[in-house]
């Protein structure tokens, strides 16, 4: 491709809408342009990289036995009601009406569609296993689109869905997809960390996310540097022992009676830990009230711990929850946040973090404004419906496997694999007859890659102060030939044209910068757009029979003209 014949509208200044490095570079390098919030047009350079990522995905999905299909983006709401997600996923659904005022859904994902397909087409175990995949545009009603392609209203995604006869067979499909994802991100030049993850609104039994460490990531990954453990912070646990675990075993009858005491001006854990009260945070009970499926629920933690909301969904089996409003809490408990507790509460379910098991000599709110209760025994004084892990893991805590210090790193999610089980197949009657003629629900898996998000994640991970540093595999063009002059009859352009033809014939994607621009402009644009390797051709170097070759971010080398093509090809092969 000749620069003069394509469209690469590079920008010197960063548009005000861009907050993070990758978004800035997407715009400045002329890869995308904004239509409106969360909607972008892919320009030629951006589209080429997007297509290369998609091709890598296709090759690895085909290698893993996937069957490519293309499902409708426009979906009837009835199938979402059938699966039970019409309400639980309503906050992300784009809905539209046709001329007859019939409602439709613009698909944010395709579990319902593919399960409907399986229900109508699969009837026997002889037809299984099957794994259908597609690369398609998705739509989600983001409240606040931001960070460019990271959180957009319209995006491209690869989703795949496996159907198997048993849990054992489903595990094999899951592992095959997991391995394919490792290869995909490796081929894209991404350092993507597979971590244990929460299943979220999709549901299912088990999942892994593929996370790209980044300063601007919207998720936190908990891991050990040596690689034995990695999990999304929503799923992570640690080997930390409860501060209450060292309390001596005491008969309930020997414990001091609860005592209410005045705490004027105390509304926080920290305030109660200070004089004159001096109650350590790890001897306070933090009381949080949530609304779960329109009903109040109380969650208890040690005072210095933070509630992990994703774990609520895992324990209670519902994604429909929110923090209660102060007025709601006052109506239920007779006090406002800062004076809340669960002592004597019988009419609201109480869930407690595992760290509180067996705890005594604790302090909590009295459900009376400006008062607390001391000498609280969890076993004696609080009616706990269930104990579970509700806390958020902190950096420095010991790994649950190795005991090594855990690290916490922001990261970008680029892929997610789920073991769905029979959640959708049972709801939508996707079943098969086994060898005995018995009907069984298909065991499903779900596997997604954000294609547009992967593009931006690559830029977020692969850039410097000058611009993008594309991995060769996904670069719009691997080589940029930069002649210092553009007169057709000049020796510089003759050599440039010759190298351009030879590299193109060798199957290399080459950009020939034939613009009538100053060398400095060409070099800056080359670094901004991020071509993996640049070939510079000028009169001075040619006088010595040489040209200049510079990998992006590497050292400049002077190479004989006759050796240039081999030098470039060898470098590309080495990447």
C-alpha positions as CSV (number, residue, x, y, z in Angstrom):
1,X,0.0,0.0,0.0
2,X,1.1,3.5,-0.8
3,X,0.6,6.1,1.9
4,X,-0.7,8.6,-0.7
5,X,-3.4,6.1,-1.7
6,X,-4.8,5.2,1.7
7,X,-6.3,7.2,4.5
8,X,-4.2,7.7,7.7
9,X,-5.4,10.9,9.4
10,X,-2.7,11.2,12.1
11,X,-3.1,13.9,14.8
12,X,-0.4,15.9,16.5
13,X,-2.7,16.8,19.5
14,X,-4.7,14.4,21.6
15,X,-8.5,14.8,21.4
16,X,-10.0,15.9,24.8
17,X,-12.3,12.8,24.9
18,X,-9.4,10.4,25.3
19,X,-8.4,9.5,28.9
20,X,-6.0,6.6,28.6
21,X,-2.9,6.0,26.4
22,X,-4.5,3.4,24.1
23,X,-7.5,5.5,23.4
24,X,-5.3,8.5,22.6
25,X,-3.2,6.4,20.2
26,X,-6.2,4.9,18.5
27,X,-7.3,8.4,17.6
28,X,-3.9,10.0,17.0
29,X,-2.6,7.2,14.8
30,X,-5.8,7.4,12.6
31,X,-7.2,4.0,13.5
32,X,-10.7,5.0,14.6
33,X,-13.0,8.0,14.7
34,X,-15.8,8.7,17.1
35,X,-19.3,9.0,15.8
36,X,-20.9,9.5,19.2
37,X,-20.4,8.2,22.7
38,X,-19.5,4.5,22.5
39,X,-19.7,4.3,18.7
40,X,-16.7,4.3,16.5
41,X,-15.8,4.0,12.8
42,X,-12.8,1.9,12.0
43,X,-10.5,3.5,9.5
44,X,-8.3,1.5,7.1
45,X,-5.4,1.0,9.4
46,X,-7.5,0.1,12.4
47,X,-9.6,-2.3,10.3
48,X,-6.6,-4.1,9.0
49,X,-5.4,-4.9,12.5
50,X,-8.9,-5.9,13.6
51,X,-9.1,-8.3,10.6
52,X,-5.7,-9.8,11.5
53,X,-6.8,-10.4,15.1
54,X,-10.0,-12.0,13.7
55,X,-8.1,-14.2,11.4
56,X,-5.9,-15.5,14.2
57,X,-9.0,-16.2,16.2
58,X,-10.6,-18.1,13.3
59,X,-7.5,-20.2,12.7
60,X,-7.2,-21.3,16.3
61,X,-11.0,-21.9,16.7
62,X,-10.9,-24.0,13.6
63,X,-7.9,-25.9,14.9
64,X,-9.8,-26.6,18.2
65,X,-12.8,-28.0,16.3
66,X,-15.0,-25.0,16.3
67,X,-17.7,-24.6,13.6
68,X,-18.2,-21.0,12.4
69,X,-21.8,-19.8,12.1
70,X,-23.4,-16.3,12.0
71,X,-26.4,-15.8,14.2
72,X,-28.8,-12.9,14.1
73,X,-28.0,-9.7,16.0
74,X,-31.7,-8.9,16.2
75,X,-33.4,-11.3,18.6
76,X,-36.9,-11.9,19.9
77,X,-37.4,-11.0,23.6
78,X,-39.2,-14.3,24.1
79,X,-36.0,-16.4,24.1
80,X,-34.6,-14.0,26.8
81,X,-37.7,-14.5,28.9
82,X,-37.4,-18.3,28.4
83,X,-33.9,-18.3,29.7
84,X,-34.8,-16.0,32.6
85,X,-32.4,-13.2,31.6
86,X,-34.9,-10.7,30.2
87,X,-35.0,-9.1,33.7
88,X,-31.6,-10.0,35.1
89,X,-29.8,-8.6,32.1
90,X,-32.2,-5.8,31.5
91,X,-29.7,-3.0,32.4
92,X,-27.5,-3.9,29.3
93,X,-30.2,-4.8,26.8
94,X,-30.9,-2.5,23.8
95,X,-34.6,-2.8,22.9
96,X,-36.3,-1.7,19.7
97,X,-39.8,-1.8,18.2
98,X,-40.8,-2.5,14.7
99,X,-43.6,-0.8,12.7
100,X,-46.1,-3.1,14.4
101,X,-44.8,-2.1,17.9
102,X,-43.4,-5.5,18.5
103,X,-40.4,-5.5,20.7
104,X,-36.9,-6.8,19.7
105,X,-33.6,-7.1,21.4
106,X,-30.2,-6.2,19.9
107,X,-28.0,-9.0,21.1
108,X,-25.3,-8.3,23.7
109,X,-24.5,-12.0,23.6
110,X,-26.0,-15.2,22.0
111,X,-26.5,-17.9,24.6
112,X,-30.2,-17.8,24.0
113,X,-30.0,-17.9,20.2
114,X,-27.5,-20.8,20.1
115,X,-29.4,-22.8,22.7
116,X,-32.6,-22.3,20.6
117,X,-30.6,-23.6,17.6
118,X,-29.4,-26.6,19.5
119,X,-32.9,-27.3,20.8
120,X,-34.3,-27.5,17.3
121,X,-31.4,-29.3,15.6
122,X,-29.8,-31.7,18.1
123,X,-31.7,-34.8,19.2
124,X,-29.2,-37.6,19.6
125,X,-25.9,-38.2,21.4
126,X,-24.6,-39.2,18.0
127,X,-24.7,-35.5,17.0
128,X,-22.4,-34.4,19.9
129,X,-20.0,-32.9,20.7
130,X,-20.5,-29.6,18.8
131,X,-18.9,-26.2,19.2
132,X,-20.4,-23.3,17.3
133,X,-18.6,-20.0,17.1
134,X,-19.1,-16.6,15.4
135,X,-17.4,-13.2,15.1
136,X,-20.1,-10.6,15.2
137,X,-21.2,-7.2,16.3
138,X,-22.7,-6.9,19.8
139,X,-24.7,-4.2,21.5
140,X,-24.8,-3.2,25.1
141,X,-26.5,-0.3,26.7
142,X,-23.5,1.1,28.6
143,X,-24.5,3.8,31.1
144,X,-21.2,5.6,30.6
145,X,-19.2,4.5,27.5
146,X,-15.5,5.4,28.1
147,X,-12.0,4.5,27.2
148,X,-12.7,4.2,23.5
149,X,-13.2,0.5,22.5
150,X,-12.9,-0.7,26.1
151,X,-16.4,0.1,27.1
152,X,-18.5,0.8,23.9
153,X,-22.1,0.5,23.0
154,X,-21.3,-1.4,19.9
155,X,-18.4,-3.8,19.6
156,X,-17.1,-6.9,17.9
157,X,-16.9,-10.2,19.8
158,X,-16.0,-13.8,19.1
159,X,-18.3,-16.0,21.0
160,X,-18.4,-19.8,21.0
161,X,-20.7,-22.4,22.5
162,X,-20.0,-26.1,23.1
163,X,-22.6,-28.8,23.6
164,X,-21.7,-32.1,25.2
165,X,-23.2,-35.3,26.6
166,X,-21.6,-35.2,30.1
167,X,-19.6,-33.1,32.5
168,X,-16.5,-35.1,31.6
169,X,-16.9,-34.4,27.9
170,X,-17.7,-30.7,28.7
171,X,-14.5,-30.4,30.6
172,X,-12.6,-31.6,27.6
173,X,-14.3,-29.0,25.4
174,X,-13.5,-26.4,28.1
175,X,-9.9,-27.3,28.2
176,X,-9.7,-27.3,24.4
177,X,-11.0,-23.7,24.3
178,X,-8.8,-22.7,27.2
179,X,-5.7,-23.9,25.3
180,X,-6.9,-22.2,22.1
181,X,-7.2,-18.9,24.0
182,X,-3.7,-19.2,25.3
183,X,-2.5,-19.6,21.7
184,X,-4.7,-16.8,20.4
185,X,-3.4,-14.2,22.8
186,X,0.2,-15.4,22.4
187,X,0.0,-15.1,18.6
188,X,-1.5,-11.6,19.1
189,X,1.6,-10.6,21.1
190,X,-0.4,-10.1,24.3
191,X,0.7,-11.1,27.8
192,X,-2.7,-12.3,28.9
193,X,-3.0,-14.0,32.3
194,X,-5.7,-16.7,32.8
195,X,-7.3,-16.2,36.2
196,X,-10.2,-17.9,38.1
197,X,-13.2,-15.7,37.7
198,X,-16.8,-15.1,38.8
199,X,-19.4,-16.3,36.3
200,X,-21.4,-13.0,36.5
201,X,-24.7,-12.5,34.8
202,X,-24.1,-15.4,32.3
203,X,-24.1,-17.8,35.1
204,X,-22.6,-21.3,35.2
205,X,-20.4,-23.4,37.3
206,X,-16.9,-22.4,36.6
207,X,-14.9,-19.8,34.6
208,X,-11.6,-18.3,33.7
209,X,-10.9,-14.8,32.5
210,X,-7.9,-13.8,30.4
211,X,-6.6,-10.6,31.8
212,X,-4.0,-8.2,30.3
213,X,-2.2,-6.3,33.1
214,X,-2.5,-2.6,32.6
215,X,-2.6,0.6,34.7
216,X,-6.1,1.5,33.5
217,X,-7.7,-1.9,33.8
218,X,-11.3,-2.0,35.1
219,X,-10.6,-5.2,37.0
220,X,-8.1,-6.3,39.6
221,X,-6.1,-9.5,39.3
222,X,-4.7,-11.2,42.4
223,X,-1.7,-13.4,41.7
224,X,1.7,-14.6,42.8
225,X,4.7,-13.6,40.7
226,X,5.8,-17.2,40.3
227,X,2.5,-18.2,38.6
228,X,1.1,-20.8,40.9
229,X,-2.1,-18.8,41.6
230,X,-4.1,-16.2,39.8
231,X,-7.7,-15.0,40.2
232,X,-9.9,-12.1,39.5
233,X,-10.3,-10.1,42.7
234,X,-14.0,-10.9,42.6
235,X,-13.1,-14.6,43.0
236,X,-9.8,-14.5,44.9
237,X,-9.2,-16.0,48.3
238,X,-6.1,-15.9,50.4
239,X,-4.4,-18.0,53.1
240,X,-4.8,-15.3,55.7
241,X,-6.1,-16.5,59.0
242,X,-8.9,-14.6,60.8
243,X,-7.6,-12.3,63.5
244,X,-10.2,-14.0,65.7
245,X,-8.8,-17.4,65.2
246,X,-6.4,-17.1,68.1
247,X,-9.2,-16.4,70.6
248,X,-9.3,-19.0,73.3
249,X,-12.2,-21.3,73.3
250,X,-14.7,-20.1,75.9
251,X,-18.0,-21.6,76.9
252,X,-20.9,-19.4,75.9
253,X,-22.1,-19.3,79.4
254,X,-18.8,-17.8,80.6
255,X,-19.0,-14.8,78.2
256,X,-19.8,-11.3,79.4
257,X,-23.3,-10.0,78.8
258,X,-23.8,-7.6,75.9
259,X,-23.6,-3.9,77.0
260,X,-25.0,-0.9,75.2
261,X,-22.9,2.3,75.3
262,X,-23.2,5.8,73.9
263,X,-21.0,6.7,70.9
264,X,-21.9,10.3,70.0
265,X,-20.3,11.4,66.8
266,X,-19.1,7.9,65.8
267,X,-20.2,6.9,62.4
268,X,-17.2,4.9,61.1
269,X,-15.0,2.0,61.9
270,X,-12.0,4.3,62.3
271,X,-13.8,6.7,64.6
272,X,-14.7,3.8,67.0
273,X,-11.0,2.7,66.9
274,X,-9.8,6.0,68.3
275,X,-9.9,7.4,71.8
276,X,-11.9,7.4,74.0
277,X,-13.4,4.1,72.7
278,X,-10.2,2.4,71.4
279,X,-12.0,-0.6,69.8
280,X,-9.6,-2.2,67.3
281,X,-11.0,-2.5,63.8
282,X,-10.5,-6.3,63.9
283,X,-12.7,-6.5,66.9
284,X,-15.6,-4.5,65.3
285,X,-18.4,-6.0,63.2
286,X,-19.1,-4.1,60.0
287,X,-22.8,-4.2,59.2
288,X,-23.9,-3.7,55.6
289,X,-27.5,-3.8,54.3
290,X,-28.3,-4.7,50.8
291,X,-31.5,-5.2,48.8
292,X,-31.5,-8.6,47.1
293,X,-34.4,-9.3,44.8
294,X,-36.4,-6.5,46.5
295,X,-35.8,-7.8,50.0
296,X,-33.4,-6.6,52.7
297,X,-30.3,-8.7,53.5
298,X,-27.6,-8.0,56.1
299,X,-23.9,-8.8,55.5
300,X,-21.4,-8.9,58.4
301,X,-17.6,-8.6,58.1
302,X,-14.8,-7.7,60.4
303,X,-14.4,-4.0,60.6
304,X,-11.2,-3.7,58.6
305,X,-12.5,-5.9,55.7
306,X,-14.2,-4.8,52.5
307,X,-17.3,-6.6,51.1
308,X,-16.8,-8.3,47.7
309,X,-20.1,-7.8,45.9
310,X,-19.4,-10.5,43.3
311,X,-19.3,-13.0,46.1
312,X,-22.8,-12.1,47.1
313,X,-24.0,-13.4,43.7
314,X,-22.0,-16.6,44.2
315,X,-23.5,-17.3,47.7
316,X,-27.1,-16.1,47.2
317,X,-27.4,-17.2,43.6
318,X,-28.7,-13.8,42.4
319,X,-27.3,-10.9,40.5
320,X,-30.2,-8.7,41.4
321,X,-28.9,-6.7,44.4
322,X,-27.9,-3.2,45.4
323,X,-26.8,-1.4,48.5
324,X,-29.8,-0.2,50.5
325,X,-30.6,3.5,50.8
326,X,-30.2,5.1,54.3
327,X,-33.9,5.8,54.5
328,X,-34.7,2.1,53.7
329,X,-32.2,1.0,56.3
330,X,-33.7,3.3,59.0
331,X,-37.1,1.9,58.2
332,X,-36.0,-1.7,58.7
333,X,-33.5,-1.4,61.6
334,X,-34.5,1.9,63.2
335,X,-31.1,3.5,62.7
336,X,-28.8,4.9,60.1
337,X,-25.5,3.7,58.8
338,X,-22.8,4.1,61.5
339,X,-25.0,2.6,64.3
340,X,-26.1,-0.6,62.6
341,X,-25.8,-4.2,63.9
342,X,-27.5,-7.6,63.7
343,X,-27.9,-8.4,67.4
344,X,-31.5,-9.4,68.0
345,X,-32.4,-9.1,64.3
346,X,-34.9,-11.9,63.5
347,X,-36.8,-10.7,60.5
348,X,-34.0,-10.0,58.1
349,X,-31.6,-12.7,56.8
350,X,-28.0,-12.3,58.1
351,X,-25.0,-13.6,56.3
352,X,-21.5,-13.4,57.9
353,X,-18.0,-13.6,56.6
354,X,-16.0,-16.7,57.6
355,X,-13.6,-14.6,59.6
356,X,-16.4,-14.0,62.2
357,X,-16.9,-17.6,63.0
358,X,-16.7,-18.2,66.7
359,X,-15.8,-14.6,67.4
360,X,-16.6,-13.0,70.8
361,X,-15.8,-9.9,72.7
362,X,-16.8,-7.9,69.6
363,X,-18.4,-4.5,69.2
364,X,-21.2,-3.6,66.8
365,X,-23.9,-1.0,66.2
366,X,-26.9,-1.1,68.5
367,X,-29.5,-0.2,65.8
368,X,-30.0,2.9,67.8
369,X,-28.4,6.1,66.5
370,X,-25.3,7.1,68.5
371,X,-25.1,3.8,70.4
372,X,-23.1,0.6,70.0
373,X,-23.0,-2.8,71.8
374,X,-19.9,-4.4,73.2
375,X,-19.2,-8.0,74.4
376,X,-21.0,-9.4,71.4
377,X,-20.6,-13.1,70.7
378,X,-21.5,-14.0,67.1
379,X,-22.6,-17.5,68.1
380,X,-24.7,-16.3,71.0
381,X,-26.1,-13.0,70.0
382,X,-26.6,-13.0,66.2
383,X,-28.8,-15.3,64.2
384,X,-26.6,-16.0,61.2
385,X,-28.2,-17.8,58.3
386,X,-24.9,-18.8,56.7
387,X,-21.2,-18.1,56.9
388,X,-19.2,-17.7,53.6
389,X,-16.3,-15.9,52.2
390,X,-17.4,-12.3,51.5
391,X,-14.2,-10.4,52.0
392,X,-12.0,-8.7,49.3
393,X,-8.4,-10.0,49.3
394,X,-5.7,-7.5,49.9
395,X,-2.1,-7.3,48.5
396,X,0.5,-8.9,50.7
397,X,-1.8,-11.5,52.1
398,X,-0.5,-15.1,51.7
399,X,-1.4,-17.1,48.7
400,X,-3.9,-19.9,49.6
401,X,-1.7,-22.4,47.7
402,X,1.9,-21.4,48.2
403,X,1.8,-19.0,51.1
404,X,3.8,-16.5,49.0
405,X,2.7,-12.8,49.2
406,X,-0.2,-12.0,46.9
407,X,0.0,-9.2,44.4
408,X,-2.8,-7.1,43.1
409,X,-2.7,-5.6,39.6
410,X,-5.2,-3.7,37.5
411,X,-6.0,-5.5,34.3
412,X,-8.1,-5.5,31.1
413,X,-10.4,-8.5,30.4
414,X,-10.0,-9.7,26.8
415,X,-11.5,-13.2,27.1
416,X,-13.7,-15.3,29.3
417,X,-14.4,-19.0,29.2
418,X,-17.4,-20.5,31.1
419,X,-18.6,-24.0,32.1
420,X,-22.3,-23.3,31.9
421,X,-23.6,-26.8,32.7
422,X,-27.3,-27.2,31.9
423,X,-28.5,-23.8,33.0
424,X,-29.7,-22.7,29.5
425,X,-30.3,-26.2,28.0
426,X,-32.8,-27.1,30.7
427,X,-34.5,-23.7,30.6
428,X,-34.8,-23.9,26.8
429,X,-35.2,-27.6,26.3
430,X,-32.0,-28.3,24.5
431,X,-31.8,-32.0,25.1
432,X,-30.6,-35.3,23.4
433,X,-31.4,-38.9,23.7
434,X,-28.6,-41.1,25.1
435,X,-27.8,-44.7,24.1
436,X,-30.6,-46.0,26.3
437,X,-33.2,-43.6,24.8
438,X,-33.3,-41.4,27.9
439,X,-33.6,-37.6,27.4
440,X,-30.8,-35.5,28.9
441,X,-30.0,-31.8,28.8
442,X,-27.0,-30.8,26.8
443,X,-24.0,-29.8,28.9
444,X,-22.8,-26.4,27.6
445,X,-19.8,-24.2,27.7
446,X,-19.5,-20.6,26.6
447,X,-16.3,-18.8,25.4
448,X,-15.9,-15.2,24.5
449,X,-13.2,-12.9,23.2
450,X,-13.7,-9.1,22.8
451,X,-12.1,-8.6,19.4
452,X,-12.2,-4.8,19.4
453,X,-11.2,-4.7,23.1
454,X,-8.2,-7.0,22.3
455,X,-7.1,-4.5,19.6
456,X,-7.1,-1.7,22.2
457,X,-5.5,-3.9,24.9
458,X,-2.6,-4.7,22.5
459,X,-2.0,-0.9,22.1
460,X,-2.3,-0.4,25.9
461,X,0.4,-3.0,26.5
462,X,2.5,-2.2,23.4
463,X,3.3,1.5,23.2
464,X,5.8,4.1,24.3
465,X,6.0,7.9,24.4
466,X,6.3,8.1,20.6
467,X,3.3,5.9,19.6
468,X,2.2,2.3,19.1
469,X,4.6,-0.7,19.0
470,X,2.6,-3.3,17.1
471,X,3.5,-7.0,17.3
472,X,4.2,-8.1,13.7
473,X,1.3,-10.5,13.7
474,X,-1.4,-7.9,14.1
475,X,0.3,-4.8,12.7
476,X,-1.7,-3.1,9.9
477,X,1.6,-3.3,7.9
478,X,4.7,-5.0,9.1
479,X,7.1,-2.7,7.2
480,X,7.2,1.0,6.4
481,X,9.5,2.0,3.6
482,X,10.4,5.6,4.1
483,X,12.2,7.3,1.1
484,X,13.6,10.7,1.9
485,X,12.2,12.2,-1.2
486,X,9.5,11.2,-3.6
487,X,10.6,12.1,-7.1
488,X,9.9,9.0,-9.3
489,X,13.0,9.4,-11.3
490,X,15.3,9.6,-8.3
491,X,17.6,6.8,-7.2
492,X,16.0,6.9,-3.8
493,X,12.5,6.2,-5.2
494,X,13.8,3.5,-7.5
495,X,15.4,1.6,-4.6
496,X,12.2,2.2,-2.6
497,X,10.0,0.8,-5.3
498,X,12.3,-2.2,-5.8
499,X,12.3,-3.1,-2.1
500,X,8.5,-2.5,-2.0
501,X,7.9,-5.0,-4.9
502,X,10.3,-7.7,-3.5
503,X,8.8,-7.6,0.0
504,X,5.3,-7.6,-1.3
505,X,6.0,-10.6,-3.5
506,X,7.5,-12.3,-0.4
507,X,4.1,-12.0,1.3
508,X,5.0,-9.1,3.6
509,X,2.5,-6.3,4.3
510,X,4.4,-3.2,3.3
511,X,3.5,0.5,3.5
512,X,5.5,2.8,1.1
513,X,5.5,6.3,2.4
514,X,5.5,8.2,-0.9
515,X,4.1,11.4,0.6
516,X,5.7,14.8,-0.3
517,X,6.6,15.4,3.4
518,X,9.7,16.3,5.4
519,X,11.7,13.3,6.7
520,X,10.9,14.3,10.3
521,X,7.1,14.2,9.6
522,X,7.5,10.7,8.0
523,X,9.6,9.4,10.8
524,X,7.2,10.7,13.5
525,X,4.2,9.3,11.7
526,X,5.9,5.9,11.3
527,X,6.5,5.7,15.0
528,X,3.1,7.0,15.9
529,X,1.3,4.4,13.7
530,X,3.7,1.8,15.1
531,X,5.1,-0.1,12.1
532,X,7.2,-2.9,13.5
533,X,10.2,-2.1,11.2
534,X,11.1,0.9,9.2
535,X,13.4,1.0,6.1
536,X,14.9,4.4,5.5
537,X,16.3,5.3,2.2
538,X,18.3,8.5,1.5
539,X,20.9,9.9,-0.8
540,X,23.6,9.8,1.8
541,X,23.2,6.1,2.7
542,X,22.8,5.1,-0.9
543,X,26.1,6.8,-1.8
544,X,27.7,4.0,0.3
545,X,25.3,1.4,-1.2
546,X,23.4,1.2,2.1
547,X,20.0,1.8,3.5
548,X,18.9,2.2,7.2
549,X,16.7,-0.3,8.9
550,X,15.2,0.4,12.3
551,X,12.9,-1.9,14.3
552,X,10.3,0.0,16.3
553,X,12.0,0.8,19.6
554,X,15.2,-0.8,18.5
555,X,18.6,0.2,17.2
556,X,19.2,1.6,13.7
557,X,21.3,-0.6,11.4
558,X,22.9,0.2,8.1
559,X,22.5,-2.7,5.6
560,X,23.7,-3.1,2.0
561,X,20.9,-2.6,-0.4
562,X,21.3,-6.1,-1.8
563,X,20.9,-7.6,1.7
564,X,18.0,-5.5,2.7
565,X,15.1,-7.8,1.8
566,X,16.8,-10.8,3.5
567,X,17.5,-8.7,6.6
568,X,13.9,-7.6,6.9
569,X,12.5,-11.1,6.3
570,X,14.9,-12.6,8.8
571,X,13.9,-10.0,11.4
572,X,10.2,-10.7,10.9
573,X,10.7,-14.4,11.2
574,X,12.5,-13.9,14.5
575,X,9.5,-12.1,16.1
